[in-house]
Amino acid sequence: MPEIAEIARIVHFLREHLVGKMVKNATAIEDANVFGKVGTTGSEVAKALKGRKVVSAGNQGKYFWIVLDKPPHLVMHFGMTGWIHIKGEQTAYTNYYKKMKPEELNAWPPKFWKFHLETDKPTVSVAFTDPRRFGRVRLVDCPGESIRKHSPLVENGPDPVVDAEIFTVDFLKQKMRKRHVPIKALLLDQAMISGIGNWVGDEVLFQAKMHPEQYCDDFGDEEIETLHKAIRYVCQLAVDKLGDSDQFPKDWMFHVRWGKGSKDAVSHLPSGEKLAFLTVGGRTSCYAPALQKKSGRVVPGVKEEPLESGEDEPKPKKATKPKAKPASKASVKEEAVEEEKPRKRKKEVEEDEKPAKKGKAEAPKAKAKANGVGAKGKASTESKVEPKAEDGRRRSGRLQKSGFFS
């Protein structure tokens, strides 16, 4: 999922190419999720854009918007796979374009578009795409300068970069003391702090050397100050680099946290510390147990799942058996009788060692289809062990080198 840095990147491109221009044409499809779930339609969005001048663009956490010379204005959220494309510009990251088919690279409007517009001369073409349709595009009817005082922005917490004067140590301390949830879950709560998603949350806690499952109201004043510095450091640097992970510091966990369950997974930091996974706030968290130790109470029954890779232990070579001499029929028959007894005993032992069958846990999943999926489930603050077979990536969205936004 796009987080604070990816949103800052898109706003950078909008300010550079769209702000100050008149929208000559606008087209939108009817999508009951992207438009309908926030009370509007594709035709209403197209109507609001056509003939209007784009005055400014802004962002708060995972939300961004464009202010027009006349209300209503567009407020957008990428969800899991949304993105803004500008014709002739690479607004996404290199690996995103590498995964596209040759015929898709120059196609316009791009695949999975929800709305696209064209400005007057010099012509700029912009499109909003979203394969999984968790993104949202809404119209907010208010004066442009007060857009952040209206829903949905007013319900969200301060942006650690845009609202640095609000997001102070005292602000963070008050929020942490009023809640009793794992610290990772608090960081992901957009009503508390805007813009922190899974990878940013993991990086922040790694830099602060905090265990993701420790309760947020169980940290001391010095630890809270350290956490505040880590949030400001990670968010500001990621935004300054416009989410370009190639420019992130080499000692960041970001570079090795991906690939859970894959053959190419890296199981440790460059310094040698092992990585492990656990689930916090409904999201998989990667952390370094040797560095991020508990200093207070944690969610009971937490079990970590160490990340394993083929690098840890070399596979033993198969021993070559010497060729046996042909045995007589009598000796073969005699050996078969002798082997029958231990086989029976072995079978009995195996039957005793079989674990009891567990009941199937009810875990309904929202099925995602191209241009047709349900809304995302509510995050849980309770911890649970991630199955080893799961991928562990959040598509983010995401700034991931091998994924959508890397």
Buried (B, 14 or more C-beta within 10 A) or exposed (E): BBBBBBBBBBBBBBBEBBBEBEBBBBBBBEBEBBBEBBEBBBEBBBBBBBBBBBBBBBBBBBBBBBBBEEBBBBBBBBBBBBBBBBBEBEBBBEBBEEEBEEEEEEEEBBBBBBBBBBBEEEEBBBBBBBBBBBBBBBBBEBEBEEBBEBEBBEEBBBBBBBBEEEBBBEBBBEBBEEBEBBBBBBBBBBEBBBBBBBBBBBBBBBBBBBBBBBBBBBBEEEBBBBBBBBBBBBBBBBBEBBBBBEEBEEEBBBBBBBBBBEEEBBBBBEEEBBBBBBBBBBBBBBBBBBBBEEBBEBBEEBEBBEBBBEEEEEEEEEEEEEEEEEEEEEEEEEEEEEEEEEEEEEEEEEEEEEEEEEEEEEEEEEEBEEBEBEEBEEEEBBBBEBEEEEEBBBBBBBBBBEBBBB
